[in-house]
């Protein structure tokens, strides 16, 4: 599937620019069609609706045919169609827990420190040339890849399960 234009195309911290191998880690999950409530730029996802979580952080709801938000989670925002790849790119920046069909798929907020370490190094803030800064960046990239690969696998398995139920 070809990438559609996204708000983060020109952002220096866009996932494929700062985490080498991210697209490959997402793999077939990237082509899965999802629906969420939220906002768009260029007709693609730019910030899904998020709700505060009782456990801390925020959460967003996605589904294969509708946003699948539990009763009581309401919004006036429209339904937005996106791909798995677009979800990963957007949530990398916005940091939230992604629930698909009410199952936790990815907690991108757990990567916030890694996101910041990569950003500081990339932008040359602090002592970006130090070995410590470079190691922090590389460790952040690796942790992001592991997290993304695991979440993408969960998304694919969940999608296969729901496809099986529809038959």
C-alpha positions in Angstrom: 0.0 0.0 0.0 1.4 3.4 -1.0 1.7 6.0 1.8 -0.9 8.7 1.8 0.2 12.2 2.7 0.3 12.8 6.5 0.7 15.8 8.7 4.0 14.3 10.0 5.6 14.0 6.5 7.6 17.2 7.2 8.1 16.6 10.9 11.7 15.8 11.8 10.6 13.2 14.4 8.3 11.3 12.0 8.7 7.6 12.8 10.3 6.3 9.6 12.8 9.2 9.7 14.1 8.5 13.2 13.6 4.7 13.8 15.4 2.9 11.0 13.4 -0.3 10.1 10.1 1.0 11.6 8.1 0.3 8.3 9.5 -3.2 8.1 8.7 -3.8 11.8 5.1 -2.8 11.2 5.0 -5.2 8.2 1.6 -6.5 7.1 -0.1 -4.6 10.0 0.6 -1.4 8.1 -2.1 -2.2 5.5 -4.9 -3.1 7.9 -7.8 -0.6 7.7 -8.8 0.9 11.1 -11.4 3.4 12.2 -11.1 5.8 15.1 -12.6 9.1 16.3 -10.3 12.0 15.6 -9.0 14.7 13.4 -7.4 14.7 10.0 -4.8 16.7 7.9 -4.5 16.0 4.2 -7.4 13.5 4.7 -5.4 11.2 7.0 -5.2 10.8 10.8 -3.8 13.6 12.8 -4.5 13.0 16.5 -7.2 10.5 17.4 -9.5 11.4 20.2 -8.0 10.5 23.5 -9.5 9.9 26.9 -7.7 10.0 30.3 -7.1 6.5 31.7 -7.7 5.6 35.4 -4.2 4.0 35.3 -2.6 7.2 34.1 -1.9 8.3 30.6 -4.4 8.5 27.8 -6.1 6.0 25.5 -7.6 5.9 22.0 -10.0 3.5 20.5 -9.7 1.8 17.1 -11.7 -0.9 15.4 -11.9 -2.8 12.1 -15.4 -1.5 11.1 -16.0 1.3 13.7 -14.0 3.0 16.4 -15.2 0.4 19.0 -15.2 2.9 21.9 -16.9 1.5 25.0 -20.2 3.0 26.1 -19.6 6.3 28.0 -16.6 7.4 25.9 -18.3 10.0 23.7 -17.0 12.7 21.4 -18.3 15.0 18.7 -15.3 14.3 16.5 -15.9 12.4 13.3 -14.9 8.9 12.5 -11.6 8.7 10.7 -10.4 5.8 8.6 -6.7 5.1 8.8 -4.2 2.3 8.1 -2.2 0.5 10.7 0.9 2.3 9.4 -0.8 5.7 9.8 -1.8 4.7 13.4 1.8 3.8 14.3 3.2 7.0 12.8 0.7 9.2 14.5 0.8 7.6 17.9 4.6 7.6 17.9 4.4 11.3 18.3 1.2 11.6 20.3 1.9 8.9 22.9 -1.2 7.1 24.0 -2.5 3.6 24.6 -4.2 2.2 21.4 -7.1 -0.2 22.0 -8.3 -2.1 18.9 -11.7 -3.8 19.3 -11.2 -3.1 23.1 -7.9 -5.0 23.3 -4.7 -3.2 24.2 -2.4 -3.2 21.1 0.2 -0.6 21.8 1.2 1.8 24.6 3.3 4.3 22.6 3.4 6.5 25.7 5.9 4.0 27.2 8.3 5.2 24.6 8.1 8.9 25.5 11.6 9.0 27.1 13.1 7.2 24.1 11.3 9.7 21.8 12.8 12.6 23.8 16.3 11.1 23.7 16.1 10.6 20.0 14.8 14.2 19.6 17.5 15.7 21.7 20.2 13.9 19.8 18.7 14.6 16.4 18.2 18.3 17.1 21.6 18.8 18.6 20.3 19.8 22.0 22.6 19.4 25.0 25.7 17.5 24.2 24.3 15.6 21.2 27.8 14.6 20.0 28.7 12.7 23.2 28.8 8.9 23.2 26.2 8.8 25.9 23.7 10.8 23.8 24.4 8.6 20.7 23.9 5.5 22.8 20.7 6.8 24.3 19.4 7.5 20.8 20.4 4.0 19.5 18.8 2.3 22.5 15.7 4.4 22.0 15.5 3.3 18.3 15.9 -0.4 19.4 13.3 -0.2 22.1 10.9 1.5 19.7 11.5 -1.3 17.1 10.8 -4.0 19.6 7.7 -2.3 20.9 6.4 -1.6 17.4 7.1 -5.2 16.2 5.2 -6.7 19.1 2.3 -4.3 18.7 2.1 -4.9 15.0 2.0 -8.7 15.6 -0.8 -8.2 18.1 -2.7 -6.1 15.5 -2.3 -8.8 12.8 -3.4 -11.6 15.2 -6.4 -9.6 16.3 -7.3 -8.8 12.7 -7.1 -12.4 11.7 -9.3 -13.4 14.6 -12.0 -10.8 13.6 -11.8 -11.8 10.0 -12.4 -15.4 11.0 -15.5 -14.3 13.0 -16.9 -12.5 9.9 -16.8 -15.7 7.8 
